[in-house]
Each structure stands twice: as C-alpha cells, then as structure tokens.
C-alpha cells in the first residue's frame, strides 16, 4: 500500500496577483525552458522528412505469379 503525498497546487499568475514581478530565479527558469523548447523544435525540424522525400510502398506482385 503506497502512501499518498500531499502536494500543494501551484498558484497561477492570476491567483498570485498580476502585479507581482517574477523573481530572477523564475525569470532564469522561464528563459531556460524557452531555450530548451526552441532547441527541441529546431531538432525536430532538422530531423523532419518532407512528404515528397518519403518513399511510396511498391506492391509485391509475386503472389500473382504463384497463383497461375
């Protein structure tokens, strides 16, 4: 039987009050998250294969020869 952890919910910006300025740590964390997001998007774009470059499946017609 696992013990349940009680984690308080995170307050949203509206709940905290929109007049509150984010701390330098929060700003740095947000900048790191945005940079990580941009790296992931850039990597995904670099690895993306355009539809025109994909190969079309060629049907295997050998089974028709075997039916004759």
Predicted model as a PDB file, atoms N, CA, C, CB and O in Angstrom, pLDDT in the B-factor column:
MODEL        1                                                                  
ATOM      1  N   UNK A   1       0.842  -1.175   0.000  1.00 46.00           N  
ATOM      2  CA  UNK A   1       0.000   0.000   0.000  1.00 46.00           C  
ATOM      3  C   UNK A   1       0.882   1.231   0.000  1.00 46.00           C  
ATOM      4  CB  UNK A   1      -0.955   0.002   1.208  1.00 46.00           C  
ATOM      5  O   UNK A   1       1.682   1.418   0.917  1.00 46.00           O  
ATOM      6  N   UNK A   2       0.752   2.060  -0.998  1.00 53.00           N  
ATOM      7  CA  UNK A   2       1.606   3.244  -1.143  1.00 53.00           C  
ATOM      8  C   UNK A   2       1.011   4.415  -0.369  1.00 53.00           C  
ATOM      9  CB  UNK A   2       1.778   3.619  -2.637  1.00 53.00           C  
ATOM     10  O   UNK A   2      -0.204   4.607  -0.326  1.00 53.00           O  
ATOM     11  N   UNK A   3       1.889   5.174   0.229  1.00 57.00           N  
ATOM     12  CA  UNK A   3       1.455   6.370   0.943  1.00 57.00           C  
ATOM     13  C   UNK A   3       1.245   7.494  -0.049  1.00 57.00           C  
ATOM     14  CB  UNK A   3       2.482   6.780   2.023  1.00 57.00           C  
ATOM     15  O   UNK A   3       2.047   7.680  -0.964  1.00 57.00           O  
ATOM     16  N   UNK A   4       0.180   8.238   0.124  1.00 65.00           N  
ATOM     17  CA  UNK A   4      -0.103   9.344  -0.778  1.00 65.00           C  
ATOM     18  C   UNK A   4       0.631  10.594  -0.317  1.00 65.00           C  
ATOM     19  CB  UNK A   4      -1.614   9.606  -0.860  1.00 65.00           C  
ATOM     20  O   UNK A   4       0.622  10.933   0.866  1.00 65.00           O  
ATOM     21  N   UNK A   5       1.252  11.259  -1.247  1.00 62.00           N  
ATOM     22  CA  UNK A   5       1.935  12.501  -0.934  1.00 62.00           C  
ATOM     23  C   UNK A   5       0.990  13.656  -1.170  1.00 62.00           C  
ATOM     24  CB  UNK A   5       3.216  12.660  -1.773  1.00 62.00           C  
ATOM     25  O   UNK A   5       0.283  13.698  -2.177  1.00 62.00           O  
ATOM     26  N   UNK A   6       0.981  14.572  -0.258  1.00 69.00           N  
ATOM     27  CA  UNK A   6       0.130  15.740  -0.417  1.00 69.00           C  
ATOM     28  C   UNK A   6       0.974  16.876  -0.971  1.00 69.00           C  
ATOM     29  CB  UNK A   6      -0.537  16.142   0.930  1.00 69.00           C  
ATOM     30  O   UNK A   6       1.822  17.433  -0.274  1.00 69.00           O  
ATOM     31  N   UNK A   7       0.730  17.213  -2.235  1.00 65.00           N  
ATOM     32  CA  UNK A   7       1.480  18.273  -2.897  1.00 65.00           C  
ATOM     33  C   UNK A   7       0.539  19.456  -3.089  1.00 65.00           C  
ATOM     34  CB  UNK A   7       2.078  17.789  -4.269  1.00 65.00           C  
ATOM     35  O   UNK A   7      -0.509  19.320  -3.719  1.00 65.00           O  
ATOM     36  N   UNK A   8       0.907  20.620  -2.547  1.00 68.00           N  
ATOM     37  CA  UNK A   8       0.021  21.773  -2.715  1.00 68.00           C  
ATOM     38  C   UNK A   8      -0.011  22.197  -4.183  1.00 68.00           C  
ATOM     39  CB  UNK A   8       0.481  22.953  -1.819  1.00 68.00           C  
ATOM     40  O   UNK A   8       1.012  22.135  -4.865  1.00 68.00           O  
ATOM     41  N   UNK A   9      -1.160  22.622  -4.672  1.00 69.00           N  
ATOM     42  CA  UNK A   9      -1.243  23.052  -6.073  1.00 69.00           C  
ATOM     43  C   UNK A   9      -0.438  24.324  -6.286  1.00 69.00           C  
ATOM     44  CB  UNK A   9      -2.709  23.275  -6.490  1.00 69.00           C  
ATOM     45  O   UNK A   9      -0.319  25.164  -5.394  1.00 69.00           O  
ATOM     46  N   UNK A  10       0.113  24.446  -7.498  1.00 70.00           N  
ATOM     47  CA  UNK A  10       0.868  25.652  -7.833  1.00 70.00           C  
ATOM     48  C   UNK A  10      -0.105  26.779  -8.120  1.00 70.00           C  
ATOM     49  CB  UNK A  10       1.805  25.412  -9.049  1.00 70.00           C  
ATOM     50  O   UNK A  10      -1.136  26.579  -8.762  1.00 70.00           O  
ATOM     51  N   UNK A  11       0.228  27.946  -7.645  1.00 65.00           N  
ATOM     52  CA  UNK A  11      -0.618  29.102  -7.885  1.00 65.00           C  
ATOM     53  C   UNK A  11      -0.369  29.640  -9.278  1.00 65.00           C  
ATOM     54  CB  UNK A  11      -0.369  30.189  -6.835  1.00 65.00           C  
ATOM     55  O   UNK A  11       0.773  29.717  -9.730  1.00 65.00           O  
ATOM     56  N   UNK A  12      -1.437  30.008  -9.951  1.00 62.00           N  
ATOM     57  CA  UNK A  12      -1.285  30.616 -11.264  1.00 62.00           C  
ATOM     58  C   UNK A  12      -0.971  32.090 -11.089  1.00 62.00           C  
ATOM     59  CB  UNK A  12      -2.558  30.421 -12.123  1.00 62.00           C  
ATOM     60  O   UNK A  12      -1.088  32.641  -9.995  1.00 62.00           O  
ATOM     61  N   UNK A  13      -0.577  32.711 -12.170  1.00 56.00           N  
ATOM     62  CA  UNK A  13      -0.231  34.133 -12.113  1.00 56.00           C  
ATOM     63  C   UNK A  13      -1.412  34.963 -11.636  1.00 56.00           C  
ATOM     64  CB  UNK A  13       0.237  34.627 -13.484  1.00 56.00           C  
ATOM     65  O   UNK A  13      -1.232  35.937 -10.905  1.00 56.00           O  
ATOM     66  N   UNK A  14      -2.608  34.588 -12.040  1.00 54.00           N  
ATOM     67  CA  UNK A  14      -3.804  35.329 -11.634  1.00 54.00           C  
ATOM     68  C   UNK A  14      -4.036  35.182 -10.135  1.00 54.00           C  
ATOM     69  CB  UNK A  14      -5.039  34.839 -12.416  1.00 54.00           C  
ATOM     70  O   UNK A  14      -4.373  36.150  -9.453  1.00 54.00           O  
ATOM     71  N   UNK A  15      -3.850  33.953  -9.624  1.00 58.00           N  
ATOM     72  CA  UNK A  15      -4.056  33.703  -8.202  1.00 58.00           C  
ATOM     73  C   UNK A  15      -3.014  34.415  -7.350  1.00 58.00           C  
ATOM     74  CB  UNK A  15      -4.021  32.211  -7.921  1.00 58.00           C  
ATOM     75  O   UNK A  15      -3.313  34.846  -6.237  1.00 58.00           O  
ATOM     76  N   UNK A  16      -1.790  34.541  -7.864  1.00 55.00           N  
ATOM     77  CA  UNK A  16      -0.732  35.216  -7.117  1.00 55.00           C  
ATOM     78  C   UNK A  16      -0.905  36.722  -7.156  1.00 55.00           C  
ATOM     79  CB  UNK A  16       0.634  34.836  -7.668  1.00 55.00           C  
ATOM     80  O   UNK A  16      -0.399  37.428  -6.284  1.00 55.00           O  
ATOM     81  N   UNK A  17      -1.599  37.208  -8.137  1.00 57.00           N  
ATOM     82  CA  UNK A  17      -1.733  38.648  -8.309  1.00 57.00           C  
ATOM     83  C   UNK A  17      -0.853  39.072  -9.464  1.00 57.00           C  
ATOM     84  CB  UNK A  17      -1.359  39.415  -7.011  1.00 57.00           C  
ATOM     85  O   UNK A  17       0.358  38.850  -9.440  1.00 57.00           O  
ATOM     86  N   UNK A  18      -1.443  39.674 -10.464  1.00 61.00           N  
ATOM     87  CA  UNK A  18      -0.684  40.014 -11.660  1.00 61.00           C  
ATOM     88  C   UNK A  18       0.290  41.170 -11.431  1.00 61.00           C  
ATOM     89  CB  UNK A  18      -1.630  40.363 -12.781  1.00 61.00           C  
ATOM     90  O   UNK A  18       1.133  41.436 -12.288  1.00 61.00           O  
ATOM     91  N   UNK A  19       0.193  41.863 -10.292  1.00 71.00           N  
ATOM     92  CA  UNK A  19       1.115  42.964 -10.021  1.00 71.00           C  
ATOM     93  C   UNK A  19       2.451  42.459  -9.485  1.00 71.00           C  
ATOM     94  CB  UNK A  19       0.492  43.939  -9.029  1.00 71.00           C  
ATOM     95  O   UNK A  19       3.394  43.240  -9.363  1.00 71.00           O  
ATOM     96  N   UNK A  20       2.552  41.177  -9.164  1.00 80.00           N  
ATOM     97  CA  UNK A  20       3.779  40.590  -8.626  1.00 80.00           C  
ATOM     98  C   UNK A  20       4.780  40.378  -9.761  1.00 80.00           C  
ATOM     99  CB  UNK A  20       3.480  39.246  -7.897  1.00 80.00           C  
ATOM    100  O   UNK A  20       4.437  39.799 -10.792  1.00 80.00           O  
ATOM    101  N   UNK A  21       5.983  40.831  -9.579  1.00 87.00           N  
ATOM    102  CA  UNK A  21       7.045  40.644 -10.568  1.00 87.00           C  
ATOM    103  C   UNK A  21       7.738  39.308 -10.306  1.00 87.00           C  
ATOM    104  CB  UNK A  21       8.071  41.821 -10.521  1.00 87.00           C  
ATOM    105  O   UNK A  21       8.026  38.982  -9.155  1.00 87.00           O  
ATOM    106  N   UNK A  22       8.013  38.522 -11.370  1.00 86.00           N  
ATOM    107  CA  UNK A  22       8.710  37.251 -11.166  1.00 86.00           C  
ATOM    108  C   UNK A  22      10.129  37.498 -10.661  1.00 86.00           C  
ATOM    109  CB  UNK A  22       8.743  36.433 -12.474  1.00 86.00           C  
ATOM    110  O   UNK A  22      10.781  38.473 -11.034  1.00 86.00           O  
ATOM    111  N   UNK A  23      10.588  36.593  -9.806  1.00 93.00           N  
ATOM    112  CA  UNK A  23      11.939  36.726  -9.267  1.00 93.00           C  
ATOM    113  C   UNK A  23      12.962  36.425 -10.359  1.00 93.00           C  
ATOM    114  CB  UNK A  23      12.144  35.783  -8.055  1.00 93.00           C  
ATOM    115  O   UNK A  23      12.612  35.929 -11.430  1.00 93.00           O  
ATOM    116  N   UNK A  24      14.216  36.727 -10.079  1.00 93.00           N  
ATOM    117  CA  UNK A  24      15.279  36.451 -11.059  1.00 93.00           C  
ATOM    118  C   UNK A  24      15.400  34.959 -11.322  1.00 93.00           C  
ATOM    119  CB  UNK A  24      16.629  37.008 -10.569  1.00 93.00           C  
ATOM    120  O   UNK A  24      15.691  34.541 -12.442  1.00 93.00           O  
ATOM    121  N   UNK A  25      15.175  34.154 -10.281  1.00 93.00           N  
ATOM    122  CA  UNK A  25      15.223  32.701 -10.456  1.00 93.00           C  
ATOM    123  C   UNK A  25      14.110  32.225 -11.378  1.00 93.00           C  
ATOM    124  CB  UNK A  25      15.120  31.993  -9.101  1.00 93.00           C  
ATOM    125  O   UNK A  25      14.329  31.374 -12.240  1.00 93.00           O  
ATOM    126  N   UNK A  26      12.906  32.783 -11.191  1.00 94.00           N  
ATOM    127  CA  UNK A  26      11.783  32.422 -12.051  1.00 94.00           C  
ATOM    128  C   UNK A  26      12.026  32.878 -13.482  1.00 94.00           C  
ATOM    129  CB  UNK A  26      10.484  33.030 -11.520  1.00 94.00           C  
ATOM    130  O   UNK A  26      11.695  32.164 -14.429  1.00 94.00           O  
ATOM    131  N   UNK A  27      12.602  34.062 -13.643  1.00 94.00           N  
ATOM    132  CA  UNK A  27      12.909  34.564 -14.981  1.00 94.00           C  
ATOM    133  C   UNK A  27      13.947  33.678 -15.653  1.00 94.00           C  
ATOM    134  CB  UNK A  27      13.409  36.017 -14.916  1.00 94.00           C  
ATOM    135  O   UNK A  27      13.832  33.370 -16.840  1.00 94.00           O  
ATOM    136  N   UNK A  28      14.964  33.267 -14.895  1.00 95.00           N  
ATOM    137  CA  UNK A  28      16.009  32.405 -15.452  1.00 95.00           C  
ATOM    138  C   UNK A  28      15.428  31.048 -15.840  1.00 95.00           C  
ATOM    139  CB  UNK A  28      17.163  32.225 -14.440  1.00 95.00           C  
ATOM    140  O   UNK A  28      15.761  30.497 -16.889  1.00 95.00           O  
ATOM    141  N   UNK A  29      14.554  30.513 -14.981  1.00 96.00           N  
ATOM    142  CA  UNK A  29      13.934  29.228 -15.283  1.00 96.00           C  
ATOM    143  C   UNK A  29      13.060  29.321 -16.528  1.00 96.00           C  
ATOM    144  CB  UNK A  29      13.107  28.743 -14.093  1.00 96.00           C  
ATOM    145  O   UNK A  29      13.077  28.420 -17.367  1.00 96.00           O  
ATOM    146  N   UNK A  30      12.303  30.395 -16.652  1.00 95.00           N  
ATOM    147  CA  UNK A  30      11.456  30.582 -17.829  1.00 95.00           C  
ATOM    148  C   UNK A  30      12.313  30.703 -19.092  1.00 95.00           C  
ATOM    149  CB  UNK A  30      10.567  31.833 -17.662  1.00 95.00           C  
ATOM    150  O   UNK A  30      11.956  30.167 -20.141  1.00 95.00           O  
ATOM    151  N   UNK A  31      13.442  31.410 -18.988  1.00 96.00           N  
ATOM    152  CA  UNK A  31      14.341  31.562 -20.139  1.00 96.00           C  
ATOM    153  C   UNK A  31      14.948  30.209 -20.525  1.00 96.00           C  
ATOM    154  CB  UNK A  31      15.465  32.583 -19.822  1.00 96.00           C  
ATOM    155  O   UNK A  31      15.077  29.902 -21.710  1.00 96.00           O  
ATOM    156  N   UNK A  32      15.322  29.398 -19.520  1.00 97.00           N  
ATOM    157  CA  UNK A  32      15.878  28.072 -19.791  1.00 97.00           C  
ATOM    158  C   UNK A  32      14.836  27.179 -20.453  1.00 97.00           C  
ATOM    159  CB  UNK A  32      16.388  27.423 -18.493  1.00 97.00           C  
ATOM    160  O   UNK A  32      15.147  26.445 -21.391  1.00 97.00           O  
ATOM    161  N   UNK A  33      13.597  27.242 -19.963  1.00 97.00           N  
ATOM    162  CA  UNK A  33      12.531  26.437 -20.552  1.00 97.00           C  
ATOM    163  C   UNK A  33      12.273  26.835 -22.002  1.00 97.00           C  
ATOM    164  CB  UNK A  33      11.249  26.577 -19.734  1.00 97.00           C  
ATOM    165  O   UNK A  33      12.084  25.977 -22.864  1.00 97.00           O  
ATOM    166  N   UNK A  34      12.265  28.130 -22.263  1.00 97.00           N  
ATOM    167  CA  UNK A  34      12.043  28.608 -23.631  1.00 97.00           C  
ATOM    168  C   UNK A  34      13.195  28.184 -24.545  1.00 97.00           C  
ATOM    169  CB  UNK A  34      11.887  30.146 -23.648  1.00 97.00           C  
ATOM    170  O   UNK A  34      12.972  27.785 -25.688  1.00 97.00           O  
ATOM    171  N   UNK A  35      14.433  28.273 -24.032  1.00 97.00           N  
ATOM    172  CA  UNK A  35      15.592  27.861 -24.828  1.00 97.00           C  
ATOM    173  C   UNK A  35      15.531  26.363 -25.127  1.00 97.00           C  
ATOM    174  CB  UNK A  35      16.907  28.206 -24.092  1.00 97.00           C  
ATOM    175  O   UNK A  35      15.843  25.937 -26.239  1.00 97.00           O  
ATOM    176  N   UNK A  36      15.129  25.564 -24.135  1.00 97.00           N  
ATOM    177  CA  UNK A  36      15.010  24.125 -24.339  1.00 97.00           C  
ATOM    178  C   UNK A  36      13.923  23.832 -25.370  1.00 97.00           C  
ATOM    179  CB  UNK A  36      14.700  23.408 -23.006  1.00 97.00           C  
ATOM    180  O   UNK A  36      14.091  22.969 -26.232  1.00 97.00           O  
ATOM    181  N   UNK A  37      12.821  24.548 -25.277  1.00 97.00           N  
ATOM    182  CA  UNK A  37      11.727  24.364 -26.237  1.00 97.00           C  
ATOM    183  C   UNK A  37      12.198  24.682 -27.651  1.00 97.00           C  
ATOM    184  CB  UNK A  37      10.522  25.252 -25.866  1.00 97.00           C  
ATOM    185  O   UNK A  37      11.891  23.947 -28.590  1.00 97.00           O  
ATOM    186  N   UNK A  38      12.942  25.772 -27.805  1.00 97.00           N  
ATOM    187  CA  UNK A  38      13.444  26.151 -29.127  1.00 97.00           C  
ATOM    188  C   UNK A  38      14.430  25.118 -29.664  1.00 97.00           C  
ATOM    189  CB  UNK A  38      14.111  27.526 -29.066  1.00 97.00           C  
ATOM    190  O   UNK A  38      14.425  24.826 -30.860  1.00 97.00           O  
ATOM    191  N   UNK A  39      15.286  24.553 -28.785  1.00 97.00           N  
ATOM    192  CA  UNK A  39      16.226  23.514 -29.216  1.00 97.00           C  
ATOM    193  C   UNK A  39      15.483  22.277 -29.703  1.00 97.00           C  
ATOM    194  CB  UNK A  39      17.177  23.140 -28.070  1.00 97.00           C  
ATOM    195  O   UNK A  39      15.844  21.687 -30.722  1.00 97.00           O  
ATOM    196  N   UNK A  40      14.444  21.889 -28.969  1.00 97.00           N  
ATOM    197  CA  UNK A  40      13.673  20.709 -29.352  1.00 97.00           C  
ATOM    198  C   UNK A  40      12.971  20.942 -30.682  1.00 97.00           C  
ATOM    199  CB  UNK A  40      12.650  20.353 -28.264  1.00 97.00           C  
ATOM    200  O   UNK A  40      12.961  20.064 -31.544  1.00 97.00           O  
ATOM    201  N   UNK A  41      12.382  22.123 -30.850  1.00 96.00           N  
ATOM    202  CA  UNK A  41      11.707  22.434 -32.109  1.00 96.00           C  
ATOM    203  C   UNK A  41      12.690  22.471 -33.273  1.00 96.00           C  
ATOM    204  CB  UNK A  41      10.976  23.770 -32.003  1.00 96.00           C  
ATOM    205  O   UNK A  41      12.377  21.993 -34.363  1.00 96.00           O  
ATOM    206  N   UNK A  42      13.876  23.034 -33.052  1.00 96.00           N  
ATOM    207  CA  UNK A  42      14.888  23.084 -34.111  1.00 96.00           C  
ATOM    208  C   UNK A  42      15.361  21.682 -34.480  1.00 96.00           C  
ATOM    209  CB  UNK A  42      16.082  23.946 -33.673  1.00 96.00           C  
ATOM    210  O   UNK A  42      15.554  21.379 -35.657  1.00 96.00           O  
ATOM    211  N   UNK A  43      15.548  20.825 -33.470  1.00 96.00           N  
ATOM    212  CA  UNK A  43      15.975  19.456 -33.736  1.00 96.00           C  
ATOM    213  C   UNK A  43      14.892  18.698 -34.496  1.00 96.00           C  
ATOM    214  CB  UNK A  43      16.315  18.730 -32.424  1.00 96.00           C  
ATOM    215  O   UNK A  43      15.189  17.962 -35.437  1.00 96.00           O  
ATOM    216  N   UNK A  44      13.648  18.876 -34.092  1.00 94.00           N  
ATOM    217  CA  UNK A  44      12.542  18.200 -34.772  1.00 94.00           C  
ATOM    218  C   UNK A  44      12.447  18.655 -36.225  1.00 94.00           C  
ATOM    219  CB  UNK A  44      11.212  18.468 -34.042  1.00 94.00           C  
ATOM    220  O   UNK A  44      12.217  17.839 -37.118  1.00 94.00           O  
ATOM    221  N   UNK A  45      12.620  19.930 -36.460  1.00 93.00           N  
ATOM    222  CA  UNK A  45      12.569  20.449 -37.830  1.00 93.00           C  
ATOM    223  C   UNK A  45      13.723  19.895 -38.662  1.00 93.00           C  
ATOM    224  CB  UNK A  45      12.608  21.989 -37.827  1.00 93.00           C  
ATOM    225  O   UNK A  45      13.548  19.563 -39.834  1.00 93.00           O  
ATOM    226  N   UNK A  46      14.908  19.798 -38.045  1.00 93.00           N  
ATOM    227  CA  UNK A  46      16.070  19.275 -38.766  1.00 93.00           C  
ATOM    228  C   UNK A  46      15.888  17.798 -39.121  1.00 93.00           C  
ATOM    229  CB  UNK A  46      17.340  19.459 -37.930  1.00 93.00           C  
ATOM    230  O   UNK A  46      16.364  17.346 -40.162  1.00 93.00           O  
ATOM    231  N   UNK A  47      15.195  17.044 -38.252  1.00 91.00           N  
ATOM    232  CA  UNK A  47      15.006  15.620 -38.486  1.00 91.00           C  
ATOM    233  C   UNK A  47      13.759  15.317 -39.307  1.00 91.00           C  
ATOM    234  CB  UNK A  47      14.933  14.896 -37.173  1.00 91.00           C  
ATOM    235  O   UNK A  47      13.536  14.170 -39.694  1.00 91.00           O  
ATOM    236  N   UNK A  48      12.959  16.319 -39.572  1.00 87.00           N  
ATOM    237  CA  UNK A  48      11.712  16.112 -40.306  1.00 87.00           C  
ATOM    238  C   UNK A  48      12.007  15.691 -41.739  1.00 87.00           C  
ATOM    239  CB  UNK A  48      10.852  17.390 -40.291  1.00 87.00           C  
ATOM    240  O   UNK A  48      12.906  16.231 -42.383  1.00 87.00           O  
ATOM    241  N   UNK A  49      11.248  14.727 -42.227  1.00 79.00           N  
ATOM    242  CA  UNK A  49      11.403  14.263 -43.606  1.00 79.00           C  
ATOM    243  C   UNK A  49      10.228  14.824 -44.396  1.00 79.00           C  
ATOM    244  CB  UNK A  49      11.462  12.680 -43.694  1.00 79.00           C  
ATOM    245  O   UNK A  49       9.077  14.509 -44.096  1.00 79.00           O  
ATOM    246  N   UNK A  50      10.503  15.645 -45.395  1.00 76.00           N  
ATOM    247  CA  UNK A  50       9.409  16.181 -46.204  1.00 76.00           C  
ATOM    248  C   UNK A  50       8.625  15.058 -46.875  1.00 76.00           C  
ATOM    249  CB  UNK A  50       9.949  17.150 -47.262  1.00 76.00           C  
ATOM    250  O   UNK A  50       9.187  14.016 -47.211  1.00 76.00           O  
ATOM    251  N   UNK A  51       7.343  15.270 -47.065  1.00 74.00           N  
ATOM    252  CA  UNK A  51       6.483  14.250 -47.659  1.00 74.00           C  
ATOM    253  C   UNK A  51       6.993  13.838 -49.033  1.00 74.00           C  
ATOM    254  CB  UNK A  51       5.047  14.758 -47.763  1.00 74.00           C  
ATOM    255  O   UNK A  51       6.923  12.660 -49.383  1.00 74.00           O  
ATOM    256  N   UNK A  52       7.498  14.772 -49.809  1.00 72.00           N  
ATOM    257  CA  UNK A  52       7.992  14.461 -51.150  1.00 72.00           C  
ATOM    258  C   UNK A  52       9.172  13.496 -51.130  1.00 72.00           C  
ATOM    259  CB  UNK A  52       8.391  15.734 -51.860  1.00 72.00           C  
ATOM    260  O   UNK A  52       9.400  12.771 -52.098  1.00 72.00           O  
ATOM    261  N   UNK A  53       9.927  13.487 -50.020  1.00 65.00           N  
ATOM    262  CA  UNK A  53      11.114  12.645 -49.938  1.00 65.00           C  
ATOM    263  C   UNK A  53      10.821  11.242 -49.421  1.00 65.00           C  
ATOM    264  CB  UNK A  53      12.132  13.297 -49.057  1.00 65.00           C  
ATOM    265  O   UNK A  53      11.706  10.386 -49.433  1.00 65.00           O  
ATOM    266  N   UNK A  54       9.614  10.996 -48.974  1.00 66.00           N  
ATOM    267  CA  UNK A  54       9.310   9.665 -48.472  1.00 66.00           C  
ATOM    268  C   UNK A  54       9.084   8.721 -49.637  1.00 66.00           C  
ATOM    269  CB  UNK A  54       8.080   9.692 -47.547  1.00 66.00           C  
ATOM    270  O   UNK A  54       8.652   9.132 -50.714  1.00 66.00           O  
ATOM    271  N   UNK A  55       9.374   7.484 -49.413  1.00 67.00           N  
ATOM    272  CA  UNK A  55       9.202   6.508 -50.489  1.00 67.00           C  
ATOM    273  C   UNK A  55       7.796   5.934 -50.439  1.00 67.00           C  
ATOM    274  CB  UNK A  55      10.254   5.378 -50.385  1.00 67.00           C  
ATOM    275  O   UNK A  55       7.216   5.753 -49.369  1.00 67.00           O  
ATOM    276  N   UNK A  56       7.274   5.659 -51.591  1.00 66.00           N  
ATOM    277  CA  UNK A  56       5.942   5.065 -51.683  1.00 66.00           C  
ATOM    278  C   UNK A  56       6.101   3.551 -51.668  1.00 66.00           C  
ATOM    279  CB  UNK A  56       5.186   5.544 -52.975  1.00 66.00           C  
ATOM    280  O   UNK A  56       7.013   3.003 -52.288  1.00 66.00           O  
ATOM    281  N   UNK A  57       5.223   2.898 -50.967  1.00 67.00           N  
ATOM    282  CA  UNK A  57       5.280   1.437 -50.907  1.00 67.00           C  
ATOM    283  C   UNK A  57       4.977   0.870 -52.291  1.00 67.00           C  
ATOM    284  CB  UNK A  57       4.278   0.879 -49.848  1.00 67.00           C  
ATOM    285  O   UNK A  57       4.027   1.293 -52.950  1.00 67.00           O  
ATOM    286  N   UNK A  58       5.774  -0.071 -52.717  1.00 65.00           N  
ATOM    287  CA  UNK A  58       5.577  -0.729 -54.010  1.00 65.00           C  
ATOM    288  C   UNK A  58       4.911  -2.064 -53.726  1.00 65.00           C  
ATOM    289  CB  UNK A  58       6.939  -0.915 -54.796  1.00 65.00           C  
ATOM    290  O   UNK A  58       5.438  -2.865 -52.954  1.00 65.00           O  
ATOM    291  N   UNK A  59       3.759  -2.315 -54.341  1.00 66.00           N  
ATOM    292  CA  UNK A  59       3.076  -3.582 -54.066  1.00 66.00           C  
ATOM    293  C   UNK A  59       3.906  -4.776 -54.536  1.00 66.00           C  
ATOM    294  CB  UNK A  59       1.703  -3.603 -54.743  1.00 66.00           C  
ATOM    295  O   UNK A  59       4.551  -4.742 -55.584  1.00 66.00           O  
ATOM    296  N   UNK A  60       3.865  -5.801 -53.745  1.00 67.00           N  
ATOM    297  CA  UNK A  60       4.589  -7.021 -54.067  1.00 67.00           C  
ATOM    298  C   UNK A  60       3.678  -7.904 -54.902  1.00 67.00           C  
ATOM    299  CB  UNK A  60       5.066  -7.760 -52.779  1.00 67.00           C  
ATOM    300  O   UNK A  60       2.691  -8.436 -54.395  1.00 67.00           O  
ATOM    301  N   UNK A  61       4.004  -8.063 -56.180  1.00 69.00           N  
ATOM    302  CA  UNK A  61       3.132  -8.800 -57.095  1.00 69.00           C  
ATOM    303  C   UNK A  61       3.566 -10.259 -57.273  1.00 69.00           C  
ATOM    304  CB  UNK A  61       3.104  -8.107 -58.446  1.00 69.00           C  
ATOM    305  O   UNK A  61       3.032 -10.964 -58.130  1.00 69.00           O  
ATOM    306  N   UNK A  62       4.512 -10.703 -56.486  1.00 65.00           N  
ATOM    307  CA  UNK A  62       4.985 -12.081 -56.638  1.00 65.00           C  
ATOM    308  C   UNK A  62       3.868 -13.087 -56.394  1.00 65.00           C  
ATOM    309  CB  UNK A  62       6.143 -12.352 -55.682  1.00 65.00           C  
ATOM    310  O   UNK A  62       3.861 -14.151 -57.013  1.00 65.00           O  
ATOM    311  N   UNK A  63       2.945 -12.785 -55.526  1.00 61.00           N  
ATOM    312  CA  UNK A  63       1.883 -13.731 -55.215  1.00 61.00           C  
ATOM    313  C   UNK A  63       1.028 -14.039 -56.441  1.00 61.00           C  
ATOM    314  CB  UNK A  63       1.011 -13.189 -54.095  1.00 61.00           C  
ATOM    315  O   UNK A  63       0.456 -15.125 -56.532  1.00 61.00           O  
ATOM    316  N   UNK A  64       0.932 -13.102 -57.385  1.00 61.00           N  
ATOM    317  CA  UNK A  64       0.139 -13.360 -58.595  1.00 61.00           C  
ATOM    318  C   UNK A  64       0.793 -14.432 -59.463  1.00 61.00           C  
ATOM    319  CB  UNK A  64      -0.041 -12.066 -59.406  1.00 61.00           C  
ATOM    320  O   UNK A  64       0.107 -15.255 -60.070  1.00 61.00           O  
ATOM    321  N   UNK A  65       2.109 -14.414 -59.517  1.00 60.00           N  
ATOM    322  CA  UNK A  65       2.806 -15.441 -60.302  1.00 60.00           C  
ATOM    323  C   UNK A  65       2.554 -16.840 -59.729  1.00 60.00           C  
ATOM    324  CB  UNK A  65       4.322 -15.151 -60.338  1.00 60.00           C  
ATOM    325  O   UNK A  65       2.430 -17.819 -60.465  1.00 60.00           O  
ATOM    326  N   UNK A  66       2.485 -16.901 -58.431  1.00 60.00           N  
ATOM    327  CA  UNK A  66       2.288 -18.190 -57.763  1.00 60.00           C  
ATOM    328  C   UNK A  66       0.878 -18.723 -57.966  1.00 60.00           C  
ATOM    329  CB  UNK A  66       2.578 -18.061 -56.276  1.00 60.00           C  
ATOM    330  O   UNK A  66       0.654 -19.929 -57.860  1.00 60.00           O  
ATOM    331  N   UNK A  67      -0.072 -17.848 -58.256  1.00 59.00           N  
ATOM    332  CA  UNK A  67      -1.450 -18.287 -58.423  1.00 59.00           C  
ATOM    333  C   UNK A  67      -1.687 -18.922 -59.793  1.00 59.00           C  
ATOM    334  CB  UNK A  67      -2.393 -17.115 -58.228  1.00 59.00           C  
ATOM    335  O   UNK A  67      -2.661 -19.658 -59.946  1.00 59.00           O  
ATOM    336  N   UNK A  68      -0.853 -18.676 -60.779  1.00 55.00           N  
ATOM    337  CA  UNK A  68      -1.064 -19.200 -62.141  1.00 55.00           C  
ATOM    338  C   UNK A  68      -0.800 -20.652 -62.240  1.00 55.00           C  
ATOM    339  CB  UNK A  68      -0.205 -18.492 -63.119  1.00 55.00           C  
ATOM    340  O   UNK A  68      -0.935 -21.231 -63.318  1.00 55.00           O  
TER     341      UNK A  68                                                      
ENDMDL                                                                          
END                                                                             
